[in-house]
Amino acid sequence: MTATTAPAPRPAVAKRRAGDIWFSGAAVAAGSMILITLAAVAIFLIVQSIPAFGADPKSASLLTSNFWAYVGPLLFGTVWVAFLAMLIGVPLSLGVALFITHYAPRRLAQLLGYIIDLLAAVPSVVFGLWGFAVLAPAVQPVYAWLNTNAGWFPLFAGELSKTGRTILTAAIVLAVMVVPIITAICREIFLQTPRLNEEAALALGATRWEMIRMAVLPYGRSGIVSASMLGLGRALGETMAVTMVLSVSSKVTWELFTSTNPSTIAANIALTFPEAFQTNINVLIATGLILFIVTFAVNALARWIVSRRGPGA
C-alpha cells in the first residue's frame, strides 16, 4: 500500500469588506490626483509657453530681442536672492534648532517651538509690509556705512539706494520666512538622534558642542539638507514679499546696496500680468515654466539626497 499525502492547506484569505474596498479606492484616487494635477500644470505651462519661445518684440512688447534675453535677468535675480536668503537663513535655523533641542530649558524650548510654528503661518504679505516699512529704513544706515567704508568690495560697491529697498533687504525678508520651515524640520531631526549616541560622547569627555558636532549633526545631515532644499523652494517661489520690498529693474548686477536690483520671476509675473495681453501673456507663462522647472529640480534634488542617505547613515 502506498501512503497518500494530504493536500497542503490553502492559505487563509481575509474577506474584504465594503469599507476596506472604499478606503483603498479613495487612497489610490487621492495619490493619483497629485500626479494628475502635476501633469496638468506641466502640460498647461508647456502648451501656453510654446508661442513665447519664438516670439519677437513685434508680437510681444515685453521682449527687447528674444525670450531668453528677457528671462535671463529674471532667472538670475530669482537664484541670487534665494541664495542670499539661504546663506542667512540656514545657519540661523540650525542655531535656533540646536538651542531649542540641546540648550534651552524645557519650558523655554516649548515656547520657542510654538513661536516658530506660528511664524510659519504668517502670510507673506505681512512679511512684505514689515520689510517695506520697518526693515528697509532700519538697515539703510548700515548699508551706507558699508558702502562708504567697504566699497572696495564688489558686493558693497555701486550707487547707494536711498530707501534701503535692495536685493539684500529682500533676501533678509526671505530668510526670516524660511527660518520657521528649516527650524521645524531640523528640530524634529535633532530630537530623533539616539540618546545612547549622545550619552556615549559625553561619557568619553566630550563637551556639549563636541557631542553635537560628533553625534547630532552627522546623524541629521540628510535632514538638514532636505530642510534647506525645502526652504530654498519656498524662497524661489515667493512673490508678494519680494514684490513689496524690492525696487526692481532688468539689470543683472551682483551689487547688494543699489536701487537697480534684478527682479525675480515670481515678482515680475505679479507686477506685469494684470496689464499683459496676447503674446505677452504667453511670455509670462513661459517664465513661470522656467520657475516651475527650477523649483521642481530643487525638490527632486532634495528627495534624491534624502533617499540616498537617510538619517543616521
C-alpha positions in Angstrom: 0.0 0.0 0.0 1.2 3.4 -0.8 0.8 6.2 1.7 -1.2 9.1 0.5 -0.2 12.6 1.3 -2.8 15.1 2.4 -3.2 18.2 0.2 -1.4 21.3 1.5 -3.8 23.6 3.3 -4.8 26.7 1.3 -3.6 30.0 2.9 -6.4 31.8 4.6 -7.6 34.9 2.6 -9.2 37.6 4.6 -12.5 38.7 3.3 -12.5 42.2 2.0 -15.3 44.3 3.4 -17.0 47.1 1.7 -15.3 49.7 3.9 -11.9 48.3 3.0 -12.6 48.5 -0.7 -13.9 52.1 -0.4 -11.0 53.2 1.7 -8.4 51.5 -0.7 -10.1 53.1 -3.7 -10.1 56.6 -2.0 -6.5 56.3 -1.1 -5.4 55.3 -4.6 -7.6 58.2 -6.1 -6.0 60.7 -3.7 -2.5 59.6 -4.6 -3.3 59.6 -8.3 -4.8 63.1 -8.1 -1.4 64.5 -7.1 0.2 63.1 -10.2 -2.7 64.2 -12.4 -2.6 67.7 -11.0 1.2 68.0 -11.5 0.9 66.6 -15.1 -2.0 69.0 -15.8 0.0 72.0 -14.6 3.1 71.0 -16.6 1.1 70.4 -19.8 -0.7 73.8 -19.4 2.6 75.6 -18.9 4.3 73.9 -21.8 1.4 74.4 -24.3 1.0 78.1 -23.3 4.7 78.7 -23.4 5.4 77.5 -26.9 4.4 80.8 -28.7 6.8 82.7 -26.4 9.9 80.8 -27.3 9.9 82.1 -30.9 8.3 85.5 -30.2 9.9 88.7 -31.2 9.4 92.4 -30.0 6.9 93.0 -32.8 4.5 90.5 -31.3 5.4 90.8 -27.6 6.1 94.3 -26.2 7.8 92.8 -23.1 10.6 91.5 -25.2 13.6 93.6 -26.3 15.2 90.9 -28.5 14.1 87.4 -27.7 12.6 85.4 -24.8 15.9 84.2 -23.4 17.3 87.7 -23.1 14.1 88.6 -21.2 14.1 85.7 -18.8 17.8 85.6 -18.2 18.0 88.6 -15.7 14.8 87.4 -14.0 16.3 83.9 -13.5 19.5 85.4 -12.2 17.6 87.6 -9.7 15.5 84.6 -8.6 18.5 82.4 -7.9 20.6 85.3 -6.5 18.1 86.4 -3.9 17.2 82.8 -2.9 20.9 82.1 -2.5 21.4 85.1 -0.2 18.3 84.1 1.8 19.7 80.6 2.3 23.1 82.0 3.2 21.4 83.9 6.0 18.6 81.6 7.0 20.3 78.2 7.2 22.9 79.0 9.9 20.2 80.9 11.8 17.8 78.0 11.6 20.4 75.5 12.7 21.3 77.7 15.6 17.7 78.0 16.7 17.0 74.3 16.3 20.1 73.4 18.3 19.2 75.9 21.1 15.7 74.5 21.3 16.8 70.9 21.5 20.0 71.0 23.5 20.5 74.3 25.3 17.2 75.9 26.2 15.3 74.9 29.4 12.2 72.8 28.8 9.6 75.5 29.2 11.5 78.0 27.1 12.1 75.3 24.4 8.4 74.7 24.2 7.6 78.4 24.0 10.2 78.9 21.2 8.8 75.8 19.4 5.3 77.3 19.5 6.6 80.7 18.2 8.5 79.0 15.3 5.3 77.2 14.3 3.3 80.4 14.4 5.8 82.2 12.3 5.3 79.6 9.5 1.6 80.6 9.4 2.2 84.3 9.0 1.1 85.4 5.5 3.8 86.6 3.1 2.1 90.0 2.6 2.7 90.7 6.3 6.4 90.0 5.9 6.4 92.2 2.9 4.8 95.1 4.8 7.3 94.6 7.6 10.3 94.6 5.2 9.0 97.7 3.4 8.0 99.8 6.4 10.4 98.7 9.1 13.3 96.7 7.9 14.3 98.8 4.8 14.6 102.1 6.7 16.4 100.4 9.6 19.1 98.8 7.5 19.7 101.7 5.2 22.3 103.4 7.6 24.1 100.1 7.8 24.2 99.9 4.0 25.5 103.4 3.9 28.3 102.6 6.3 29.3 99.5 4.5 29.2 101.3 1.1 31.4 104.1 2.4 33.9 102.0 4.4 33.9 98.8 2.4 33.0 100.0 -1.0 36.2 98.4 -2.4 34.4 95.0 -2.0 32.4 94.4 -5.2 29.2 93.3 -3.4 29.2 96.6 -1.4 30.1 98.9 -4.3 27.8 100.9 -6.6 25.4 103.8 -6.1 23.7 103.5 -2.7 19.9 103.2 -2.5 18.3 106.0 -0.5 15.3 103.8 0.6 17.0 100.6 1.6 14.8 98.6 -0.7 17.6 96.5 -2.2 18.2 92.9 -3.1 19.8 92.2 0.3 16.7 93.6 2.1 14.6 91.2 0.1 17.0 88.4 1.0 16.7 89.1 4.7 12.9 89.1 4.5 13.0 85.7 2.6 15.5 84.4 5.2 13.0 85.2 8.0 10.3 83.5 6.0 12.2 80.2 5.5 13.6 80.1 9.1 10.4 78.5 10.5 10.4 75.8 7.9 14.0 74.8 8.2 14.0 75.1 12.0 10.9 73.0 12.5 12.3 70.1 10.4 15.8 70.3 11.9 14.3 70.4 15.4 12.5 67.1 14.8 15.6 65.6 13.2 17.8 66.5 16.1 15.3 65.1 18.6 15.5 61.8 16.8 19.2 61.4 17.5 19.7 58.2 19.5 20.1 59.1 23.2 22.8 56.5 23.6 25.0 58.2 21.0 24.8 61.5 22.9 25.4 59.9 26.2 28.4 57.9 24.9 30.0 61.1 23.5 29.5 62.9 26.9 30.8 59.8 28.8 34.0 60.0 26.7 34.6 63.5 28.0 33.2 65.5 25.1 31.8 68.9 25.7 28.2 69.6 24.7 29.3 71.3 21.5 31.7 68.4 20.7 28.8 66.0 21.3 26.6 67.9 18.9 29.3 68.0 16.3 30.2 64.3 16.6 26.7 62.8 17.3 23.9 65.1 16.4 24.9 66.9 13.2 26.2 63.7 11.4 23.0 61.9 12.2 20.8 64.7 10.9 22.9 65.6 7.9 20.4 64.4 5.3 17.5 66.0 7.2 19.4 69.3 7.3 19.9 69.1 3.5 16.3 68.2 2.9 15.1 71.1 5.1 17.4 73.5 3.4 16.1 72.4 0.0 12.5 72.9 1.0 13.3 76.3 2.3 15.1 77.1 -1.0 12.0 76.1 -2.9 9.9 78.5 -0.8 12.4 81.3 -1.4 12.5 80.7 -5.2 8.7 80.9 -5.5 8.0 83.7 -3.1 6.0 86.5 -4.7 4.3 89.2 -2.5 7.1 89.8 -0.1 9.7 90.3 -2.8 7.3 92.4 -4.9 6.6 94.8 -1.9 10.2 95.1 -0.8 12.4 95.0 -3.9 12.9 98.1 -6.1 13.3 96.1 -9.4 14.9 96.6 -12.7 16.1 94.4 -15.6 19.7 94.9 -14.8 22.0 92.0 -13.9 24.3 93.0 -11.0 26.0 91.5 -8.0 25.9 94.7 -6.0 23.7 94.5 -2.9 23.0 98.1 -1.9 22.0 99.7 -5.2 18.5 100.6 -6.3 18.9 98.9 -9.7 18.1 95.4 -8.5 17.4 92.4 -10.7 13.8 91.3 -10.3 12.6 87.7 -9.7 10.4 85.6 -12.0 7.5 85.4 -9.5 7.6 89.2 -8.6 7.8 90.1 -12.3 4.7 88.0 -13.1 2.8 89.5 -10.2 3.6 93.1 -11.4 3.2 92.6 -15.1 0.4 90.1 -15.6 -2.6 92.4 -14.9 -1.7 94.5 -17.9 -0.4 91.8 -20.2 -2.3 90.9 -23.4 -1.9 88.5 -26.3 1.7 87.1 -26.7 2.8 88.9 -23.6 0.7 86.5 -21.5 2.5 83.6 -23.2 5.8 85.2 -22.3 4.9 85.5 -18.7 3.6 81.9 -18.6 6.9 80.8 -20.2 8.8 82.5 -17.4 6.5 80.6 -15.0 7.5 77.4 -16.7 11.2 78.2 -16.1 10.5 78.8 -12.4 8.4 75.5 -12.3 11.4 73.6 -13.7 13.9 75.2 -11.3 11.7 74.6 -8.3 10.9 71.0 -9.3 14.6 70.3 -9.8 15.4 71.7 -6.3 12.8 69.5 -4.7 13.8 66.5 -6.7 17.4 67.0 -5.6 16.3 67.1 -2.0 14.4 63.9 -2.4 17.4 62.2 -4.0 19.7 63.3 -1.2 17.3 62.0 1.4 16.7 58.7 -0.3 20.4 58.2 -0.9 21.5 59.0 2.6 18.8 58.5 5.3 19.1 59.8 8.9 22.0 58.3 10.7 23.5 56.7 7.6 
